[in-house]
Amino acid sequence: MISCQDAGLQNIFLQALEQAIDAAVITDETGTIIFFNAAAERLWGYGRDEVLGRPIGCLVPKGDGNPADLVVGASRELRIRRKDGATRWGAVSLSRVAAHGRTILLGFVRDVTEEVARREELYLLSLVANETDRIVIVTGGDRRIVYVNRAFTEMFGYELAEVRGRWPIELLAGRRTDPKVLQHLRRRAGVERGFHEELITYSKSGEEIWVSTTVNTVLNADGTLKNIVAVLADITENKQIEALQRDVLEALAKDMPLPEIAAMICHRVEAIAAGVFCSILLVDQDGRLRPLAAPSLPEQYSEALNGLEIGPITGSCGTAAYLGIPVVVEDIATDPLWEAYKALALPLGLAACWSSPIKLRDGRVAGTFAFYFREKRGPSPWHEHVVNACTHLCALAIERHEAKTHIAQLAYFDTLTGLPNRARLHQLIDSLTHDPDAANAPIACLFLDIDHFKDVNDTLGHSTGDRLLIEVAQRLQNQLRPTDAVSRLGGDEFVFILPDCDADGAVAVAKRIIDALSAPLRVGALTLSVSVSIGISLYPDNGGDKETLLKHADAAMYQAKGAGRGTYRFFSPEMNRFAQERLILSAALREALAQDALELHYQPQLRTVDGKLHGVEALLRWTHPTLGSIAPERFIPLAEESGLIEAIGEWCLRTTCRQIAAWRAAGIDIGTVSVNLSSQHFRKRDLPRLIAALLDAHDVPPEMLTIEITESVMMDDRTATIETVRAVQALGVGLSMDDFGTGYSSLSSLTRLPISELKIDRSFVQELGQDEQAQAATQAVIRIGQSLGMMVIAEGVETEEQWHILKALRCQAAQGFLLSPALPAPALEAWLADHPATARTASHLDVAWSI
Ligand SMILES: Nc1nc2c(ncn2[C@@H]2O[C@@H]3COP(=O)(O)O[C@H]4[C@@H](O)[C@H](n5cnc6c(=O)[nH]c(N)nc65)O[C@@H]4COP(=O)(O)O[C@H]3[C@H]2O)c(=O)[nH]1
């Protein structure tokens, strides 16, 4: 107990201690509690009776030490253990009092639990602000910086002291900062809560940093601005990748060549990912690596990889391409994948290589994208991020390149033979004739046409024709010097362009080509012999531009054809006239058809047995207003080439039907009328319908019409042709085989189609009486035709002798100048009137030679 000489004063002191706001605890020198005021009772939750006489240690949690050991005079915080088990914090100030030979310890304790908690919270918050990678900037209500965190200092290089009081935007914005974004920031900061912007900022040293910023506004209770809190993240690398993506897409849109795009990707990636050497390789169709870009690797390294076959243990790239998965080699020196190749990489200081396959949308591995490192290591997540973006970009670029190549292939190359096409040929001639280095150097242009190709197409079918063209193209290509080019213009026409080649050189090449093609070609199961006709024109003498050069070579080619085929001819000015004439004729023929200026003449066919009329052959005549009469042998091939032949055939059929109807109406018995149709008509399935409609429209009995077909129709084994011929025959119309014996057809093939009539070609007839073999051949044709139940008619009978021989050979009918040329309808009628002996009798149809 405290004793005091002045009991009154003692009492005052005790009252003061008792009523103190802070808890007051007094212990004696042994640490035993001798005083515990009311505030202490509240703080600890103990009544004083429960603690007086107990050691002071009972007031703090076990293990926190003895409060009596606290330094006297200093203020300390210690934990308080309350009676209810809760813990609170108290700030203790301790005094030692010595009087009357006794020493006591007086401790005042203030409850600071809330303060400690707030301080802890602040400490944690400061951790958040300072230990994060995010940059934090806080401004006051005047928008000037009051706080920046450690990340800010690390990123921008400014200490808090340097930036305090400055405006953040003015501090960080710079040359390339988007002014619009700055304007947004100024307008929204301090007004809106939680908005984002991305902008370029600048560090103290001037380094450009892309940041994404989130800005929050803190207001006072009265709504005035208290703080602005901006949290920034460095997105420079993402932005760099985005920029790279954008630039690659732009480059693609601008049609930048693939190697340039690849080099750009490498350069940019090396700038983003420091210490990396980039390499992009392509995988070709044979599974071989082809360097595309590796701008920072020595050229000889890329060259060494060129042509390397991909496989399961082929370094990083060859293996990645082979397996289709990324391959990480952290140590080239020891990794088995590099065993065979490390000697290439190690001397260059390349220690590690990580390669990823570039996969296209169809799953095909088109190439590899690789990172080489100088130290042994694998990729970081950031590297992976870059590579993911880049393999995607590379795939896009390669796909685009392939699509472009394919389009160019379609646009500039013939799909059948793979040779350059006409468009490419034009480009080539232009580039040669416009090359200032090769000014006036002669260029030879060789125009090739396969002889009788049409017959192959018509008789053996288009697929055989196509395969023949492929074989021919192959042989032609084998004749090329490295500087020469051969292209296919279409059909069976090929053009050679021989730079720096004079007339002698052109002859040598022409001969070589003719030779090369003279050996039989195997086309599937067939062996075919082909020959070519070649026209030669020379630049600049025969033409100073591509059109003229080609036109003149074409004209020369026609001369080569005319000279017996299988040979070559040089262009001469006369040929030009000939070629022009062909053009003029073609246009004039079209006009004649449109203006109904063509005519049909009819040549009588008489039976040899009694001289009576068997029928007539309708033959086309064209008289040009200035050029005069033009022979069908000139204009029919033109019509076939220009596609006019179909319309001409239709016109002939219509005119014939109309004429038959007119004769029938006039009571003139003309027998059958033969109309010549080209093989092209039989490829149209609507021919039977057309004939049926014309017969019907003019009320012509089908047996009065005979269609003359050529051997090429008979040999055409296309289903469409065979079906059309059969459908025409099914109408009741006769089918006559024209010019028999002049082409490829064999007698046995006669049975394939429902032929009712055979015409012996006039080349046989003209030899009758002079050549025994011709007579034997004619006889054989007559016999076989008749044995197949066909009518046999001889063409081109010009002499009595021929007529008598044919009669003796029992050829049933004949036509020819001896009897009558082809005549216009009125003239024919007059001829018939003048030759009453030819008049048909009712029984004559039954008369036929039999063998
Ligand atoms: N040397 C000689 N020739 C004679 C004699 N008798 C008739 N000729 C001619 O021989 C040709 C017979 O016609 P082709 O063999 O069908 O040969 C025809 C035929 O293949 C074709 N042609 C004629 N008209 C047409 C037609 O309307 N359409 C089609 N597609 N071709 C036609 O043109 C070829 C030639 O017709 P044209 O010049 O009219 O020539 C006709 C005719 O005038 C004679 O005694 N001696």
The ligand as an SDF file (V2000), in Angstrom:
LIG
                    3D

 46 52  0  0  0  0  0  0  0  0999 V2000
  -12.1410  -32.6110 -159.4460 N   0  0  0  0  0  0  0  0  0  0  0  0
  -13.4670  -32.8880 -159.4520 C   0  0  0  0  0  0  0  0  0  0  0  0
  -14.1920  -32.4210 -158.4340 N   0  0  0  0  0  0  0  0  0  0  0  0
  -15.5220  -32.7290 -158.4490 C   0  0  0  0  0  0  0  0  0  0  0  0
  -16.0990  -33.4480 -159.4790 C   0  0  0  0  0  0  0  0  0  0  0  0
  -17.3990  -33.5780 -159.2040 N   0  0  0  0  0  0  0  0  0  0  0  0
  -17.6360  -32.9420 -158.0510 C   0  0  0  0  0  0  0  0  0  0  0  0
  -16.5020  -32.4150 -157.5940 N   0  0  0  0  0  0  0  0  0  0  0  0
  -16.2500  -31.6800 -156.3620 C   0  0  0  0  0  0  0  0  0  0  0  0
  -15.9660  -32.6050 -155.3640 O   0  0  0  0  0  0  0  0  0  0  0  0
  -16.4150  -32.1230 -154.0860 C   0  0  0  0  0  0  0  0  0  0  0  0
  -17.3150  -33.1230 -153.4820 C   0  0  0  0  0  0  0  0  0  0  0  0
  -17.6350  -32.7540 -152.2370 O   0  0  0  0  0  0  0  0  0  0  0  0
  -16.9630  -33.3660 -150.9730 P   0  0  0  0  0  0  0  0  0  0  0  0
  -16.1100  -34.5390 -151.2170 O   0  0  0  0  0  0  0  0  0  0  0  0
  -18.0510  -33.5250 -149.9760 O   0  0  0  0  0  0  0  0  0  0  0  0
  -15.9910  -32.2120 -150.4990 O   0  0  0  0  0  0  0  0  0  0  0  0
  -16.4850  -30.9910 -150.1330 C   0  0  0  0  0  0  0  0  0  0  0  0
  -16.8640  -30.9270 -148.7200 C   0  0  0  0  0  0  0  0  0  0  0  0
  -15.9560  -31.6580 -147.9540 O   0  0  0  0  0  0  0  0  0  0  0  0
  -16.7180  -29.4740 -148.4370 C   0  0  0  0  0  0  0  0  0  0  0  0
  -18.0330  -28.8620 -148.5160 N   0  0  0  0  0  0  0  0  0  0  0  0
  -18.6960  -28.4220 -149.5810 C   0  0  0  0  0  0  0  0  0  0  0  0
  -19.8960  -27.9680 -149.2100 N   0  0  0  0  0  0  0  0  0  0  0  0
  -19.9730  -28.1520 -147.8520 C   0  0  0  0  0  0  0  0  0  0  0  0
  -20.9580  -27.8960 -146.8780 C   0  0  0  0  0  0  0  0  0  0  0  0
  -22.0710  -27.4450 -147.1720 O   0  0  0  0  0  0  0  0  0  0  0  0
  -20.6750  -28.2060 -145.6000 N   0  0  0  0  0  0  0  0  0  0  0  0
  -19.5040  -28.7740 -145.2670 C   0  0  0  0  0  0  0  0  0  0  0  0
  -19.2820  -29.0570 -143.9690 N   0  0  0  0  0  0  0  0  0  0  0  0
  -18.5510  -29.0460 -146.1480 N   0  0  0  0  0  0  0  0  0  0  0  0
  -18.7870  -28.7360 -147.4390 C   0  0  0  0  0  0  0  0  0  0  0  0
  -15.8910  -28.9100 -149.3780 O   0  0  0  0  0  0  0  0  0  0  0  0
  -15.4170  -29.9260 -150.2190 C   0  0  0  0  0  0  0  0  0  0  0  0
  -15.2280  -29.4030 -151.5810 C   0  0  0  0  0  0  0  0  0  0  0  0
  -16.4170  -28.9880 -152.0740 O   0  0  0  0  0  0  0  0  0  0  0  0
  -16.5330  -28.5180 -153.5310 P   0  0  0  0  0  0  0  0  0  0  0  0
  -15.4460  -27.5480 -153.8580 O   0  0  0  0  0  0  0  0  0  0  0  0
  -17.9170  -28.1430 -153.7440 O   0  0  0  0  0  0  0  0  0  0  0  0
  -16.1890  -29.7880 -154.3240 O   0  0  0  0  0  0  0  0  0  0  0  0
  -17.1400  -30.8010 -154.4310 C   0  0  0  0  0  0  0  0  0  0  0  0
  -17.5010  -30.9640 -155.8590 C   0  0  0  0  0  0  0  0  0  0  0  0
  -17.6970  -29.7330 -156.5390 O   0  0  0  0  0  0  0  0  0  0  0  0
  -15.2620  -33.9320 -160.5290 C   0  0  0  0  0  0  0  0  0  0  0  0
  -15.6590  -34.6130 -161.4770 O   0  0  0  0  0  0  0  0  0  0  0  0
  -13.9310  -33.6250 -160.4730 N   0  0  0  0  0  0  0  0  0  0  0  0
  1  2  1  0
  2  3  2  0
  2 46  1  0
  3  4  1  0
  4  5  2  0
  4  8  1  0
  5  6  1  0
  5 44  1  0
  6  7  2  0
  7  8  1  0
  8  9  1  0
  9 10  1  0
  9 42  1  0
 10 11  1  0
 11 12  1  0
 11 41  1  0
 12 13  1  0
 13 14  1  0
 14 15  2  0
 14 16  1  0
 14 17  1  0
 17 18  1  0
 18 19  1  0
 18 34  1  0
 19 20  1  0
 19 21  1  0
 21 22  1  0
 21 33  1  0
 22 23  1  0
 22 32  1  0
 23 24  2  0
 24 25  1  0
 25 26  1  0
 25 32  2  0
 26 27  2  0
 26 28  1  0
 28 29  1  0
 29 30  1  0
 29 31  2  0
 31 32  1  0
 33 34  1  0
 34 35  1  0
 35 36  1  0
 36 37  1  0
 37 38  2  0
 37 39  1  0
 37 40  1  0
 40 41  1  0
 41 42  1  0
 42 43  1  0
 44 45  2  0
 44 46  1  0
M  END
$$$$
